[in-house]
Amino acid sequence: MSKMPPATPNTTPMSDQKAGVLLAIAAYFMWGLAPIYFKQLQDIPAVEILMHRIVWSAVVLVGLIFALRQIAKVKAALQSSKVMLMLLASGILLGGNWLLFIWAINNDHLLEASLGYYINPLFNVLFGFIFLGERFRRLQKVAVGLAFSGVLILLITFGEVPVIALTLALSFSLYGLLRKQVSVDSIPGLLIETLMMLPLALAYWLWTDSPTSNFAHNTATLNALLIFAGIITTAPLLCFTAAARRILYSTLGFFQYIGPTLMFVLAVLLYKEPFTLERLITFGFVWAGLAIFTFDAYQHHKKNKL
């Protein structure tokens, strides 16, 4: 990926914003459609898929770091023990999130995974309030309250705890909170996190007796799918970071529901996961909360532009 050329008469701020919007949509579409890829590997254990995701992501990220000339940023991060400890903690959260997401997809819990990523923005607001001293706006309080009311109704009325959804939302929100505290760009940071997981991934690959762990015994198609895990991980991140450089971060947030919405559609229409009354009630409360949350963000965005 080459550096962006300097602005010319044909490269206006408006065209740059349009490019940012398209890149954001591409990123969230890729994240939302990722379950289709993981479903192709349904017969392979989730831990083994995670191992390939780590190994091939490391390969892609190393190439990107050199191509984008960001090796100095990696070296700077490596010199700080505090940064390395924070990235170790965030890497553990990220690896756990990846593992649970893969397991959920391949064990027919995609609907609950989509619920987790719907809840995630509201967890972000809650953690901002608890850990960063941020203050709730009135409508944000209503939005968070509605989402958690939906989860409580599911628990009290139906005796069901959406463990997968809550764990995915919690782990990814904590990951974002930690990364917010570390002054490392996304790609160098992701590389270091991935390299920290790499020894465990390689050890698993060397010692596992899985029938698919030996590439010589697999079909070319299966090997290509496993190697493609690196692209699945890094391509949406590249689009996301490129979009973040071109449009306001608050604007970027308006596209974040594309991913879980696509997961929801895939779960119900393509993979025929049961959409029961209790799930409908919970999703209804969460969707209502997100509608209010988005409206509040839009109003706040308009106010700040004036």
TORVOLO-940951 format. One record per residue (C-alpha): x, z, y. Coordinates in nm, 4 decimals, always signed. Each point is the difference from the previous one (the first is absolute). Example, Ala and Ser with C-alpha at 12.3 -4.5 7.8 and 13.67 -1.06 7.14 Angstrom:
! residues 2
<pt><u>+1.2300</u><w>+0.7800</w><v>-0.4500</v></pt>
<pt><u>+0.1370</u><w>-0.0660</w><v>+0.3440</v></pt>
! end
This chain:
! residues 306
<pt><u>+0.0000</u><w>+0.0000</w><v>+0.0000</v></pt>
<pt><u>+0.1629</u><w>-0.1121</w><v>+0.3241</v></pt>
<pt><u>-0.0158</u><w>+0.1726</w><v>+0.3358</v></pt>
<pt><u>-0.2800</u><w>-0.1029</w><v>+0.2333</v></pt>
<pt><u>+0.1053</u><w>-0.2622</w><v>+0.2528</v></pt>
<pt><u>-0.0028</u><w>+0.0860</w><v>+0.3712</v></pt>
<pt><u>-0.3255</u><w>-0.0557</w><v>+0.1810</v></pt>
<pt><u>-0.0622</u><w>-0.3556</w><v>+0.1155</v></pt>
<pt><u>-0.2882</u><w>-0.1601</w><v>+0.1929</v></pt>
<pt><u>-0.1637</u><w>-0.0611</w><v>-0.3401</v></pt>
<pt><u>+0.0477</u><w>+0.3610</w><v>-0.1139</v></pt>
<pt><u>-0.2417</u><w>+0.1989</w><v>+0.2178</v></pt>
<pt><u>-0.0877</u><w>+0.3685</w><v>-0.0381</v></pt>
<pt><u>-0.3473</u><w>-0.1095</w><v>-0.1112</v></pt>
<pt><u>+0.1377</u><w>-0.2174</w><v>-0.2822</v></pt>
<pt><u>+0.2260</u><w>+0.2871</w><v>-0.1006</v></pt>
<pt><u>-0.3049</u><w>+0.2297</w><v>-0.0198</v></pt>
<pt><u>-0.1841</u><w>-0.2547</w><v>-0.2105</v></pt>
<pt><u>+0.2974</u><w>-0.0153</w><v>-0.2352</v></pt>
<pt><u>-0.0062</u><w>+0.3803</w><v>-0.0193</v></pt>
<pt><u>-0.3677</u><w>+0.0008</w><v>-0.0898</v></pt>
<pt><u>+0.0540</u><w>-0.2615</w><v>-0.2731</v></pt>
<pt><u>+0.2962</u><w>+0.1948</w><v>-0.1395</v></pt>
<pt><u>-0.2041</u><w>+0.3220</w><v>-0.0056</v></pt>
<pt><u>-0.2850</u><w>-0.1726</w><v>-0.1824</v></pt>
<pt><u>+0.2498</u><w>-0.1481</w><v>-0.2482</v></pt>
<pt><u>+0.1557</u><w>+0.3424</w><v>-0.0655</v></pt>
<pt><u>-0.3299</u><w>+0.1735</w><v>-0.0695</v></pt>
<pt><u>-0.1288</u><w>-0.2928</w><v>-0.2061</v></pt>
<pt><u>+0.3083</u><w>+0.0208</w><v>-0.2213</v></pt>
<pt><u>-0.0415</u><w>+0.3756</w><v>-0.0409</v></pt>
<pt><u>-0.3703</u><w>-0.0455</w><v>-0.0763</v></pt>
<pt><u>+0.0559</u><w>-0.2737</w><v>-0.2572</v></pt>
<pt><u>+0.2967</u><w>+0.1724</w><v>-0.1701</v></pt>
<pt><u>-0.2292</u><w>+0.1390</w><v>-0.2771</v></pt>
<pt><u>-0.0415</u><w>-0.3550</w><v>-0.1335</v></pt>
<pt><u>+0.3747</u><w>-0.0094</w><v>-0.0607</v></pt>
<pt><u>+0.0152</u><w>+0.3418</w><v>-0.1669</v></pt>
<pt><u>-0.2967</u><w>-0.0864</w><v>-0.2241</v></pt>
<pt><u>+0.2148</u><w>-0.2774</w><v>-0.1505</v></pt>
<pt><u>+0.2310</u><w>+0.2761</w><v>-0.1276</v></pt>
<pt><u>-0.2786</u><w>+0.2201</w><v>-0.1345</v></pt>
<pt><u>+0.1532</u><w>+0.0328</w><v>-0.3469</v></pt>
<pt><u>+0.3295</u><w>+0.1360</w><v>+0.1393</v></pt>
<pt><u>+0.0308</u><w>+0.3755</w><v>+0.0712</v></pt>
<pt><u>-0.0338</u><w>+0.0923</w><v>+0.3683</v></pt>
<pt><u>+0.3418</u><w>+0.1715</w><v>-0.0028</v></pt>
<pt><u>+0.1648</u><w>-0.3198</w><v>-0.1213</v></pt>
<pt><u>-0.1734</u><w>-0.2068</w><v>+0.2693</v></pt>
<pt><u>+0.1164</u><w>+0.2548</w><v>+0.2583</v></pt>
<pt><u>+0.3544</u><w>-0.0322</w><v>-0.1342</v></pt>
<pt><u>-0.0071</u><w>-0.3772</w><v>+0.0547</v></pt>
<pt><u>-0.1515</u><w>+0.0485</w><v>+0.3439</v></pt>
<pt><u>+0.2913</u><w>+0.2254</w><v>+0.0960</v></pt>
<pt><u>+0.2734</u><w>-0.2184</w><v>-0.1518</v></pt>
<pt><u>-0.1150</u><w>-0.3337</w><v>+0.1407</v></pt>
<pt><u>-0.1002</u><w>+0.1482</w><v>+0.3361</v></pt>
<pt><u>+0.3565</u><w>+0.1312</w><v>+0.0306</v></pt>
<pt><u>+0.1355</u><w>-0.3507</w><v>-0.0670</v></pt>
<pt><u>-0.2310</u><w>-0.1593</w><v>+0.2596</v></pt>
<pt><u>+0.0639</u><w>+0.2719</w><v>+0.2580</v></pt>
<pt><u>+0.3790</u><w>-0.0237</w><v>-0.0323</v></pt>
<pt><u>-0.0287</u><w>-0.3745</w><v>+0.0640</v></pt>
<pt><u>-0.2237</u><w>+0.0609</w><v>+0.3021</v></pt>
<pt><u>+0.2326</u><w>+0.2621</w><v>+0.1476</v></pt>
<pt><u>+0.2896</u><w>-0.2471</w><v>-0.0031</v></pt>
<pt><u>-0.2134</u><w>-0.2944</w><v>+0.1123</v></pt>
<pt><u>-0.1423</u><w>+0.1980</w><v>+0.2932</v></pt>
<pt><u>+0.3389</u><w>+0.1591</w><v>+0.0752</v></pt>
<pt><u>-0.1311</u><w>+0.3561</w><v>-0.0243</v></pt>
<pt><u>+0.2842</u><w>+0.1461</w><v>-0.2064</v></pt>
<pt><u>+0.1130</u><w>+0.2066</w><v>+0.3033</v></pt>
<pt><u>-0.3393</u><w>+0.1757</w><v>+0.0023</v></pt>
<pt><u>+0.0388</u><w>+0.0846</w><v>-0.3681</v></pt>
<pt><u>+0.3498</u><w>+0.1399</w><v>+0.0590</v></pt>
<pt><u>-0.1233</u><w>+0.2100</w><v>+0.2922</v></pt>
<pt><u>-0.2754</u><w>+0.1518</w><v>-0.2152</v></pt>
<pt><u>+0.2446</u><w>+0.0752</w><v>-0.2824</v></pt>
<pt><u>+0.2150</u><w>+0.2086</w><v>+0.2369</v></pt>
<pt><u>-0.2781</u><w>+0.2505</w><v>+0.0744</v></pt>
<pt><u>-0.0740</u><w>+0.2588</w><v>-0.2699</v></pt>
<pt><u>-0.3315</u><w>+0.0878</w><v>+0.1698</v></pt>
<pt><u>-0.1123</u><w>-0.3631</w><v>-0.0020</v></pt>
<pt><u>+0.1024</u><w>-0.0377</w><v>-0.3643</v></pt>
<pt><u>-0.1954</u><w>+0.3109</w><v>-0.1037</v></pt>
<pt><u>-0.3074</u><w>-0.1248</w><v>+0.1847</v></pt>
<pt><u>+0.0318</u><w>-0.3432</w><v>-0.1629</v></pt>
<pt><u>+0.0430</u><w>+0.1633</w><v>-0.3410</v></pt>
<pt><u>-0.3253</u><w>+0.1914</w><v>+0.0512</v></pt>
<pt><u>-0.1822</u><w>-0.3075</w><v>+0.1317</v></pt>
<pt><u>+0.1398</u><w>-0.2082</w><v>-0.2875</v></pt>
<pt><u>-0.1409</u><w>+0.2466</w><v>-0.2554</v></pt>
<pt><u>-0.3410</u><w>-0.0198</w><v>+0.1690</v></pt>
<pt><u>+0.0164</u><w>-0.3790</w><v>+0.0115</v></pt>
<pt><u>+0.1017</u><w>-0.0301</w><v>-0.3656</v></pt>
<pt><u>-0.2813</u><w>+0.2345</w><v>-0.1030</v></pt>
<pt><u>-0.2487</u><w>-0.1985</w><v>+0.2092</v></pt>
<pt><u>+0.1148</u><w>-0.3290</w><v>-0.1557</v></pt>
<pt><u>-0.0240</u><w>+0.1442</w><v>-0.3523</v></pt>
<pt><u>-0.3505</u><w>+0.1388</w><v>+0.0476</v></pt>
<pt><u>-0.1198</u><w>-0.3214</w><v>+0.1659</v></pt>
<pt><u>+0.1272</u><w>-0.2123</w><v>-0.2902</v></pt>
<pt><u>-0.1482</u><w>+0.2395</w><v>-0.2566</v></pt>
<pt><u>-0.3362</u><w>+0.0058</w><v>+0.1799</v></pt>
<pt><u>-0.0251</u><w>-0.3792</w><v>+0.0092</v></pt>
<pt><u>+0.0926</u><w>-0.0485</w><v>-0.3638</v></pt>
<pt><u>-0.2312</u><w>+0.2785</w><v>-0.1203</v></pt>
<pt><u>-0.3088</u><w>-0.1288</w><v>+0.1833</v></pt>
<pt><u>+0.0061</u><w>+0.2416</w><v>+0.2950</v></pt>
<pt><u>+0.0450</u><w>-0.2621</w><v>+0.2714</v></pt>
<pt><u>-0.3215</u><w>+0.1103</w><v>+0.1719</v></pt>
<pt><u>+0.1349</u><w>+0.3516</w><v>+0.0416</v></pt>
<pt><u>+0.3347</u><w>-0.1393</w><v>+0.1188</v></pt>
<pt><u>-0.1826</u><w>-0.1960</w><v>+0.2709</v></pt>
<pt><u>-0.1773</u><w>+0.3214</w><v>+0.1037</v></pt>
<pt><u>+0.3409</u><w>+0.1649</w><v>+0.0379</v></pt>
<pt><u>+0.1217</u><w>-0.2676</w><v>+0.2394</v></pt>
<pt><u>-0.3255</u><w>+0.0183</w><v>+0.1969</v></pt>
<pt><u>+0.0552</u><w>+0.3755</w><v>+0.0415</v></pt>
<pt><u>+0.3697</u><w>-0.0411</w><v>+0.0848</v></pt>
<pt><u>-0.0421</u><w>-0.0684</w><v>+0.3783</v></pt>
<pt><u>-0.2121</u><w>+0.3138</w><v>+0.0326</v></pt>
<pt><u>+0.2656</u><w>+0.2047</w><v>-0.1801</v></pt>
<pt><u>+0.2497</u><w>-0.1400</w><v>+0.2514</v></pt>
<pt><u>-0.2102</u><w>+0.1321</w><v>+0.2877</v></pt>
<pt><u>-0.0354</u><w>+0.3381</w><v>-0.1737</v></pt>
<pt><u>+0.3747</u><w>+0.0289</w><v>-0.0634</v></pt>
<pt><u>+0.0723</u><w>-0.1015</w><v>+0.3584</v></pt>
<pt><u>-0.2162</u><w>+0.2931</w><v>+0.1092</v></pt>
<pt><u>+0.1559</u><w>+0.2487</w><v>-0.2457</v></pt>
<pt><u>+0.3682</u><w>-0.0967</w><v>+0.0134</v></pt>
<pt><u>+0.0584</u><w>-0.1949</w><v>+0.3213</v></pt>
<pt><u>-0.2130</u><w>+0.1926</w><v>+0.2464</v></pt>
<pt><u>-0.2252</u><w>-0.2998</w><v>+0.0653</v></pt>
<pt><u>-0.3540</u><w>+0.0736</w><v>+0.1155</v></pt>
<pt><u>-0.3222</u><w>-0.1283</w><v>-0.1513</v></pt>
<pt><u>-0.2232</u><w>-0.2019</w><v>+0.2244</v></pt>
<pt><u>-0.3677</u><w>+0.0849</w><v>-0.0453</v></pt>
<pt><u>-0.0890</u><w>-0.3069</w><v>-0.2055</v></pt>
<pt><u>+0.3111</u><w>+0.0459</w><v>-0.2140</v></pt>
<pt><u>-0.1308</u><w>+0.3439</w><v>-0.0993</v></pt>
<pt><u>-0.3298</u><w>-0.1589</w><v>-0.1032</v></pt>
<pt><u>+0.1771</u><w>-0.2739</w><v>-0.1977</v></pt>
<pt><u>+0.2229</u><w>+0.2420</w><v>-0.1930</v></pt>
<pt><u>-0.2960</u><w>+0.2320</w><v>-0.0594</v></pt>
<pt><u>-0.2125</u><w>-0.2803</w><v>-0.1451</v></pt>
<pt><u>+0.2737</u><w>-0.1123</w><v>-0.2387</v></pt>
<pt><u>+0.0639</u><w>+0.3471</w><v>-0.1347</v></pt>
<pt><u>-0.3749</u><w>+0.0650</w><v>-0.0226</v></pt>
<pt><u>-0.0239</u><w>-0.2985</w><v>-0.2343</v></pt>
<pt><u>+0.2734</u><w>+0.1451</w><v>-0.2212</v></pt>
<pt><u>-0.1638</u><w>+0.3460</w><v>+0.0035</v></pt>
<pt><u>-0.3391</u><w>-0.1460</w><v>-0.0958</v></pt>
<pt><u>+0.1665</u><w>-0.1757</w><v>-0.2922</v></pt>
<pt><u>+0.1593</u><w>+0.3284</w><v>-0.1060</v></pt>
<pt><u>-0.2977</u><w>+0.2335</w><v>+0.0472</v></pt>
<pt><u>-0.2882</u><w>-0.2250</w><v>-0.1041</v></pt>
<pt><u>+0.1598</u><w>-0.2024</w><v>-0.2751</v></pt>
<pt><u>+0.2886</u><w>+0.2261</w><v>-0.1042</v></pt>
<pt><u>+0.2486</u><w>-0.2848</w><v>+0.0411</v></pt>
<pt><u>+0.3259</u><w>+0.0239</w><v>+0.1926</v></pt>
<pt><u>+0.1441</u><w>-0.3389</w><v>+0.1097</v></pt>
<pt><u>+0.3497</u><w>+0.1090</w><v>-0.1048</v></pt>
<pt><u>+0.1531</u><w>-0.3476</w><v>+0.0088</v></pt>
<pt><u>-0.1417</u><w>-0.0804</w><v>+0.3442</v></pt>
<pt><u>+0.1048</u><w>+0.3322</w><v>+0.1517</v></pt>
<pt><u>+0.3483</u><w>-0.0127</w><v>-0.1558</v></pt>
<pt><u>+0.0626</u><w>-0.3559</w><v>+0.1213</v></pt>
<pt><u>-0.1205</u><w>+0.0845</w><v>+0.3510</v></pt>
<pt><u>+0.1925</u><w>+0.3285</w><v>+0.0115</v></pt>
<pt><u>+0.3278</u><w>-0.1423</w><v>-0.1331</v></pt>
<pt><u>-0.0030</u><w>-0.3046</w><v>+0.2281</v></pt>
<pt><u>-0.0952</u><w>+0.2047</w><v>+0.3075</v></pt>
<pt><u>+0.2793</u><w>+0.2495</w><v>-0.0727</v></pt>
<pt><u>+0.2357</u><w>-0.2946</w><v>-0.0496</v></pt>
<pt><u>-0.0975</u><w>-0.1396</w><v>+0.3391</v></pt>
<pt><u>+0.0388</u><w>+0.3420</w><v>+0.1600</v></pt>
<pt><u>+0.3539</u><w>+0.0384</w><v>-0.1379</v></pt>
<pt><u>+0.1016</u><w>-0.3524</w><v>+0.1000</v></pt>
<pt><u>-0.1322</u><w>+0.0679</w><v>+0.3503</v></pt>
<pt><u>+0.2571</u><w>+0.2798</w><v>+0.0268</v></pt>
<pt><u>+0.2938</u><w>-0.2204</w><v>-0.1073</v></pt>
<pt><u>+0.1582</u><w>-0.2352</w><v>+0.2542</v></pt>
<pt><u>+0.0672</u><w>-0.2776</w><v>-0.2496</v></pt>
<pt><u>-0.1588</u><w>-0.3462</w><v>+0.0093</v></pt>
<pt><u>-0.2432</u><w>-0.0875</w><v>-0.2786</v></pt>
<pt><u>+0.2163</u><w>-0.2399</w><v>-0.2036</v></pt>
<pt><u>+0.3253</u><w>+0.2049</w><v>+0.0049</v></pt>
<pt><u>-0.2048</u><w>+0.3120</w><v>-0.0737</v></pt>
<pt><u>-0.1851</u><w>-0.1645</w><v>-0.2875</v></pt>
<pt><u>+0.3303</u><w>-0.1250</w><v>-0.1427</v></pt>
<pt><u>+0.1496</u><w>+0.3503</w><v>-0.0001</v></pt>
<pt><u>-0.3151</u><w>+0.1472</w><v>-0.1557</v></pt>
<pt><u>+0.0056</u><w>-0.2698</w><v>-0.2672</v></pt>
<pt><u>+0.3714</u><w>+0.0459</w><v>-0.0713</v></pt>
<pt><u>-0.0609</u><w>+0.3724</w><v>-0.0485</v></pt>
<pt><u>-0.2583</u><w>-0.0830</w><v>-0.2679</v></pt>
<pt><u>+0.2155</u><w>-0.2733</w><v>-0.1531</v></pt>
<pt><u>+0.2179</u><w>+0.2165</w><v>-0.2338</v></pt>
<pt><u>-0.3105</u><w>+0.1466</w><v>-0.1663</v></pt>
<pt><u>-0.1547</u><w>-0.3465</w><v>-0.0282</v></pt>
<pt><u>+0.3144</u><w>-0.1471</w><v>-0.1594</v></pt>
<pt><u>+0.0315</u><w>+0.2980</w><v>-0.2357</v></pt>
<pt><u>-0.3599</u><w>-0.0519</w><v>-0.1108</v></pt>
<pt><u>+0.0649</u><w>-0.3716</w><v>-0.0539</v></pt>
<pt><u>+0.3116</u><w>+0.0675</w><v>-0.2089</v></pt>
<pt><u>-0.1520</u><w>+0.2665</w><v>-0.2234</v></pt>
<pt><u>-0.3641</u><w>-0.1013</w><v>-0.0347</v></pt>
<pt><u>-0.1036</u><w>-0.1526</w><v>-0.3308</v></pt>
<pt><u>-0.2904</u><w>-0.1948</w><v>+0.1488</v></pt>
<pt><u>-0.0454</u><w>-0.3435</w><v>-0.1631</v></pt>
<pt><u>-0.0009</u><w>-0.1623</w><v>+0.3464</v></pt>
<pt><u>+0.3143</u><w>+0.1705</w><v>+0.1317</v></pt>
<pt><u>+0.2290</u><w>-0.2658</w><v>-0.1507</v></pt>
<pt><u>-0.0244</u><w>-0.3179</w><v>+0.2073</v></pt>
<pt><u>+0.1396</u><w>-0.2042</w><v>-0.2893</v></pt>
<pt><u>-0.3123</u><w>+0.0791</w><v>-0.2042</v></pt>
<pt><u>-0.2510</u><w>-0.0785</w><v>+0.2767</v></pt>
<pt><u>-0.1559</u><w>-0.3276</w><v>+0.1018</v></pt>
<pt><u>+0.1347</u><w>-0.1656</w><v>+0.3147</v></pt>
<pt><u>-0.3387</u><w>+0.0584</w><v>+0.1651</v></pt>
<pt><u>+0.0091</u><w>+0.3748</w><v>-0.0661</v></pt>
<pt><u>+0.3580</u><w>+0.0306</w><v>+0.1261</v></pt>
<pt><u>-0.0927</u><w>-0.1909</w><v>+0.3155</v></pt>
<pt><u>-0.2955</u><w>+0.2326</w><v>+0.0569</v></pt>
<pt><u>+0.2195</u><w>+0.3080</w><v>-0.0391</v></pt>
<pt><u>+0.2662</u><w>-0.1324</w><v>+0.2383</v></pt>
<pt><u>-0.2744</u><w>-0.0951</w><v>+0.2478</v></pt>
<pt><u>-0.0652</u><w>+0.3744</w><v>+0.0473</v></pt>
<pt><u>+0.2746</u><w>-0.0036</w><v>+0.2637</v></pt>
<pt><u>-0.1822</u><w>-0.2633</w><v>+0.2057</v></pt>
<pt><u>-0.3347</u><w>+0.1785</w><v>-0.0414</v></pt>
<pt><u>+0.1580</u><w>+0.3091</w><v>+0.1544</v></pt>
<pt><u>+0.2010</u><w>-0.1530</w><v>+0.2843</v></pt>
<pt><u>-0.2028</u><w>-0.3043</w><v>+0.1173</v></pt>
<pt><u>-0.2925</u><w>+0.1959</w><v>+0.1513</v></pt>
<pt><u>+0.2423</u><w>+0.2487</w><v>+0.1545</v></pt>
<pt><u>+0.1879</u><w>-0.2829</w><v>+0.1728</v></pt>
<pt><u>-0.3266</u><w>-0.1413</w><v>+0.1368</v></pt>
<pt><u>-0.1082</u><w>+0.3473</w><v>+0.1096</v></pt>
<pt><u>+0.3243</u><w>+0.0769</w><v>+0.1865</v></pt>
<pt><u>+0.0014</u><w>-0.3452</w><v>+0.1612</v></pt>
<pt><u>-0.3601</u><w>+0.0547</w><v>+0.1131</v></pt>
<pt><u>+0.0845</u><w>+0.3449</w><v>+0.1386</v></pt>
<pt><u>+0.2647</u><w>-0.1597</w><v>+0.2250</v></pt>
<pt><u>-0.2516</u><w>-0.2452</w><v>+0.1451</v></pt>
<pt><u>-0.3214</u><w>+0.1980</w><v>+0.0495</v></pt>
<pt><u>-0.0881</u><w>+0.3547</w><v>+0.0998</v></pt>
<pt><u>+0.0079</u><w>+0.2517</w><v>-0.2836</v></pt>
<pt><u>-0.3548</u><w>+0.1063</w><v>+0.0868</v></pt>
<pt><u>-0.1096</u><w>-0.3636</w><v>-0.0356</v></pt>
<pt><u>+0.1794</u><w>-0.0185</w><v>-0.3340</v></pt>
<pt><u>-0.2125</u><w>+0.2917</w><v>-0.1201</v></pt>
<pt><u>-0.3177</u><w>-0.2046</w><v>+0.0281</v></pt>
<pt><u>+0.1151</u><w>-0.2162</w><v>-0.2912</v></pt>
<pt><u>+0.0815</u><w>+0.2876</w><v>-0.2375</v></pt>
<pt><u>-0.3402</u><w>-0.0101</w><v>-0.1716</v></pt>
<pt><u>+0.0575</u><w>-0.3519</w><v>-0.1335</v></pt>
<pt><u>+0.2074</u><w>+0.1382</w><v>-0.2895</v></pt>
<pt><u>-0.2438</u><w>+0.2583</w><v>-0.1405</v></pt>
<pt><u>-0.2952</u><w>-0.2324</w><v>+0.0632</v></pt>
<pt><u>+0.1599</u><w>-0.2714</w><v>-0.2126</v></pt>
<pt><u>+0.0762</u><w>+0.2613</w><v>-0.2685</v></pt>
<pt><u>-0.3626</u><w>+0.1123</w><v>+0.0113</v></pt>
<pt><u>-0.1290</u><w>-0.3562</w><v>-0.0387</v></pt>
<pt><u>+0.2409</u><w>-0.0683</w><v>-0.2880</v></pt>
<pt><u>-0.0989</u><w>+0.3234</w><v>-0.1757</v></pt>
<pt><u>-0.3763</u><w>-0.0580</w><v>+0.0229</v></pt>
<pt><u>-0.0317</u><w>-0.3785</w><v>-0.0243</v></pt>
<pt><u>+0.3009</u><w>-0.1156</w><v>-0.2019</v></pt>
<pt><u>+0.0892</u><w>+0.2944</w><v>-0.2217</v></pt>
<pt><u>-0.3581</u><w>+0.1370</w><v>-0.0297</v></pt>
<pt><u>+0.0881</u><w>+0.3654</w><v>+0.0512</v></pt>
<pt><u>-0.3190</u><w>+0.2110</w><v>+0.0123</v></pt>
<pt><u>-0.1211</u><w>+0.0682</w><v>+0.3537</v></pt>
<pt><u>-0.2173</u><w>+0.3048</w><v>-0.0652</v></pt>
<pt><u>-0.2333</u><w>+0.1870</w><v>+0.2355</v></pt>
<pt><u>+0.2504</u><w>+0.2808</w><v>+0.0566</v></pt>
<pt><u>+0.2704</u><w>-0.2510</w><v>+0.0922</v></pt>
<pt><u>-0.2412</u><w>-0.1810</w><v>+0.2310</v></pt>
<pt><u>-0.0752</u><w>+0.3258</w><v>+0.1829</v></pt>
<pt><u>+0.3690</u><w>+0.0850</w><v>+0.0385</v></pt>
<pt><u>+0.0937</u><w>-0.3502</w><v>+0.1146</v></pt>
<pt><u>-0.2963</u><w>+0.0047</w><v>+0.2393</v></pt>
<pt><u>+0.1242</u><w>+0.3154</w><v>+0.1730</v></pt>
<pt><u>+0.3572</u><w>-0.1337</w><v>+0.0135</v></pt>
<pt><u>-0.1120</u><w>-0.3385</w><v>+0.1365</v></pt>
<pt><u>-0.2114</u><w>+0.1745</w><v>+0.2666</v></pt>
<pt><u>+0.2999</u><w>+0.2123</w><v>+0.0951</v></pt>
<pt><u>+0.2235</u><w>-0.3054</w><v>+0.0197</v></pt>
<pt><u>-0.2523</u><w>-0.1883</w><v>+0.2145</v></pt>
<pt><u>-0.0003</u><w>+0.2878</w><v>+0.2493</v></pt>
<pt><u>+0.3793</u><w>+0.0302</w><v>-0.0249</v></pt>
<pt><u>+0.0464</u><w>-0.3720</w><v>+0.0728</v></pt>
<pt><u>-0.2500</u><w>+0.0061</w><v>+0.2880</v></pt>
<pt><u>+0.1840</u><w>+0.2986</w><v>+0.1534</v></pt>
<pt><u>+0.3378</u><w>-0.1742</w><v>-0.0423</v></pt>
<pt><u>-0.1400</u><w>-0.3138</w><v>+0.1669</v></pt>
<pt><u>-0.1407</u><w>+0.1990</w><v>+0.2927</v></pt>
<pt><u>+0.3274</u><w>+0.1915</w><v>+0.0401</v></pt>
<pt><u>+0.1960</u><w>-0.3263</w><v>-0.0155</v></pt>
<pt><u>-0.2193</u><w>-0.1566</w><v>+0.2723</v></pt>
<pt><u>+0.0304</u><w>+0.3091</w><v>+0.2184</v></pt>
<pt><u>+0.3801</u><w>+0.0001</w><v>-0.0212</v></pt>
<pt><u>+0.0169</u><w>-0.3691</w><v>+0.0952</v></pt>
<pt><u>-0.1901</u><w>+0.0614</w><v>+0.3256</v></pt>
! end
